Amino acid sequence: MADDKPQGNDSDKVNLPPIKVPEPDQFNARDLDFEKRAKEKRKKNKDRKHPTDGYKDVRKKRKGAGGCCAGIGCLGLIVVVILGVAGFFAYPVIEPVKDFARVRLDEATTTISEAPSEATLYFSGGSVTYSAPRTDVPIAIVATEVRISGDYTENVYLCGIKQTKVESGARFLKNLDVYTLDFVNEDADVRGELTGKTLKK
């Protein structure tokens, strides 16, 4: 019995061109190349900076360096001012007594209760209290604070950079020369001249 389905001819078939399928290694190479380009692109975008970014970094560095320099500059200025004030007050005292014997006092607080036998300059970075009952030679005291009492028959030179205090009952037969920021005179008896410079009286 014959088949009812129509039989096609070979001439009716359509010949399609063959599809070129890449080899597996070609896929892998292409994938690696794509990943490489993508990675380079991400890195390039990451490293990209706005034109002002460089200036920001410079400003930051300058700010830090400026702050440090400013701090050092301020500290240096303070030191210079302190030394300048000290020199301004101390020099007029030291100059006329430059030939005096010199005694350095290293303690923060010193009390002198015995008068020297020769003209003497006492200098200290702390506080000095001079309480000898009677002094018959010229003396000079340069310190942060000076407190003085007793009788003096020769010239006295005082420089208490922060404060100079002359106690009540102190007597000066000759001149009293005072250079200080704060001068406290508790009714001392000065027979000679009271000279010097002070910001407070």
matplotlib code that plots the C-alpha trace (Angstrom):
import matplotlib.pyplot as plt

x = [0.0, 1.4, 2.1, -0.2, 2.4, 3.9, 7.5, 9.8, 12.5, 16.1, 15.8, 13.2, 15.7, 17.3, 21.0, 22.0, 25.6, 27.4, 27.6, 31.1, 31.2, 34.2, 36.5, 36.3, 39.7, 38.6, 35.7, 38.1, 40.5, 37.7, 36.3, 39.8, 40.3, 36.9, 37.7, 41.1, 39.6, 36.8, 39.4, 41.5, 38.5, 37.5, 41.0, 41.1, 37.8, 39.0, 42.3, 40.6, 40.7, 38.9, 41.3, 40.9, 41.7, 45.4, 44.9, 42.9, 45.8, 48.2, 45.9, 45.7, 49.4, 49.9, 47.4, 49.1, 52.5, 51.2, 49.6, 52.8, 54.9, 52.3, 52.5, 56.3, 56.1, 53.7, 55.9, 59.0, 57.2, 56.1, 59.7, 61.0, 58.4, 59.3, 63.0, 62.4, 60.4, 63.0, 65.8, 63.9, 63.6, 66.8, 69.3, 69.0, 69.7, 72.6, 74.4, 75.3, 76.2, 78.2, 81.3, 79.5, 80.2, 77.6, 75.7, 73.4, 70.4, 69.1, 66.3, 62.7, 62.4, 65.4, 65.6, 68.8, 69.0, 72.7, 74.2, 77.2, 80.5, 81.0, 78.8, 76.8, 74.4, 71.9, 70.1, 67.5, 64.7, 62.5, 61.5, 64.0, 63.3, 66.0, 65.6, 69.1, 68.5, 71.2, 73.2, 76.2, 77.2, 75.4, 73.2, 71.2, 68.6, 67.2, 64.5, 61.0, 59.7, 61.6, 60.6, 62.9, 63.1, 65.7, 68.0, 70.3, 73.1, 74.1, 72.3, 69.9, 68.9, 65.9, 64.4, 61.5, 60.2, 56.8, 56.6, 58.9, 57.7, 59.3, 58.0, 56.9, 59.8, 62.4, 64.8, 67.0, 69.5, 70.5, 68.8, 66.4, 66.2, 63.3, 62.4, 59.3, 55.9, 54.2, 55.7, 54.3, 55.6, 54.4, 55.3, 59.1, 61.3, 63.5, 65.8, 67.5, 65.8, 63.2, 63.9, 63.2, 60.2, 57.1, 53.7, 51.8, 52.2]
y = [0.0, 3.3, 6.1, 9.0, 11.6, 13.6, 12.8, 15.9, 16.2, 17.0, 20.0, 21.5, 21.6, 24.9, 24.8, 27.1, 28.3, 26.5, 28.4, 29.0, 28.1, 29.6, 27.2, 27.1, 28.6, 31.6, 32.2, 32.2, 34.6, 36.9, 36.8, 37.5, 40.4, 41.9, 41.6, 43.2, 46.2, 46.5, 46.4, 49.1, 51.2, 50.9, 51.8, 54.7, 56.1, 55.5, 57.4, 60.2, 63.4, 66.7, 69.5, 71.1, 68.0, 68.7, 72.2, 70.8, 68.5, 71.4, 73.6, 70.8, 70.5, 74.2, 74.5, 71.9, 73.3, 76.8, 75.8, 74.3, 77.3, 79.6, 77.7, 77.9, 81.5, 82.4, 80.6, 82.4, 85.7, 85.1, 84.3, 87.4, 89.6, 88.1, 88.5, 92.0, 93.0, 91.5, 93.2, 96.5, 96.5, 94.7, 96.5, 99.9, 98.2, 96.0, 98.7, 101.0, 97.9, 96.0, 96.1, 94.7, 91.3, 88.9, 86.2, 83.8, 82.5, 79.2, 78.6, 79.5, 81.4, 83.0, 85.0, 87.1, 88.0, 89.0, 92.1, 91.6, 93.2, 94.7, 96.0, 93.1, 92.2, 89.4, 87.8, 85.1, 83.6, 83.3, 85.4, 87.2, 88.6, 90.8, 91.3, 92.3, 94.8, 97.2, 97.4, 99.7, 98.9, 99.4, 96.4, 95.4, 92.7, 91.4, 88.7, 87.9, 89.3, 91.4, 92.1, 94.3, 95.8, 97.3, 100.3, 101.3, 103.8, 103.5, 103.3, 100.5, 99.1, 96.9, 95.1, 92.8, 92.1, 91.0, 93.0, 94.9, 95.5, 97.9, 97.2, 99.7, 100.8, 100.5, 103.5, 104.6, 107.4, 107.6, 106.8, 104.0, 103.0, 100.7, 99.0, 96.8, 96.1, 96.5, 98.7, 98.4, 101.0, 100.5, 103.9, 103.5, 106.4, 107.5, 110.4, 110.4, 110.2, 107.6, 106.8, 104.2, 103.0, 101.1, 100.4, 100.3, 102.4]
z = [0.0, -1.0, 1.5, 1.1, 2.4, -0.4, -1.0, -1.3, -3.8, -2.9, -5.0, -2.6, 0.3, 1.4, 1.9, 4.8, 5.2, 8.0, 11.4, 12.6, 16.2, 18.1, 19.8, 23.6, 24.0, 21.8, 24.3, 27.2, 25.5, 24.7, 28.2, 29.7, 27.3, 28.2, 31.9, 31.4, 29.6, 32.2, 35.0, 33.4, 32.9, 36.5, 37.6, 35.3, 36.6, 40.2, 39.6, 37.8, 39.8, 39.4, 38.3, 41.7, 43.6, 43.4, 44.8, 47.7, 48.7, 48.5, 50.6, 53.2, 53.4, 53.5, 56.3, 58.4, 57.8, 58.4, 61.6, 62.9, 61.8, 63.2, 66.6, 66.6, 65.5, 68.3, 70.9, 69.5, 69.7, 73.3, 74.2, 72.5, 74.2, 77.6, 77.0, 75.7, 78.8, 81.1, 79.3, 79.2, 83.0, 83.9, 81.8, 83.5, 86.8, 85.6, 83.7, 86.6, 88.8, 86.2, 88.4, 91.4, 92.7, 91.4, 93.3, 91.5, 93.4, 91.9, 94.4, 93.4, 96.6, 98.4, 101.6, 102.2, 105.9, 106.1, 104.3, 102.0, 102.8, 99.3, 96.5, 95.3, 92.5, 93.3, 90.3, 90.3, 88.2, 91.2, 94.2, 96.4, 99.9, 101.3, 105.0, 106.4, 109.2, 107.9, 104.7, 104.3, 100.7, 97.4, 96.4, 93.4, 93.0, 89.8, 90.1, 89.1, 92.4, 94.9, 98.5, 100.6, 104.1, 106.5, 106.5, 103.6, 103.7, 100.0, 96.7, 96.1, 92.7, 92.3, 89.4, 90.2, 86.7, 87.9, 91.2, 93.5, 97.1, 99.6, 103.0, 105.6, 107.8, 105.2, 105.1, 102.3, 103.0, 99.4, 96.1, 95.4, 91.7, 90.8, 87.5, 87.6, 86.2, 89.6, 92.3, 95.8, 98.3, 101.8, 103.0, 102.9, 103.9, 100.9, 101.8, 98.3, 95.0, 94.0, 90.3, 87.7, 85.6, 86.5, 85.0, 88.2, 91.3]

ax = plt.figure().add_subplot(projection="3d")
ax.plot(x, y, z, "-o")
ax.set_aspect("equal")
plt.show()
